[in-house]
């Protein structure tokens, strides 16, 4: 399924916010957020429970 780029699409809006805030970097991750139904994503993740991304600055 191709990624949506319609700014009124809630999945696209979420992906755009995450890219603009610096949380998403790779095209694969951006595409995943655009194509994954939002109800499939966790609502909250307790602080400190997510693994470190370990990406170089």
Residue, then its C-alpha position, 0 to 999 in steps of 0.5 A: x500500500x503506498x504511503x498517503x501524503x494527504x495532510x488531512x489524513x490522520x496518519x499523515x498528520x502524525x507522521x509529519x508531526x513526528x518528522x517535524x519534531x525530529x522523532x522520525x528520521x528514516x524513510x522506512x519509519x516515516x512510511x510505517x507511520x503513514x501506513x499503519x492504522x493509528x489504532x494499532x499503535x500504543x497509546x502511551x509508553x511509560x517513561x524509561x520503558x522504551x529501548x534507546x534508539x542508539x543513533x549517532x548525532 
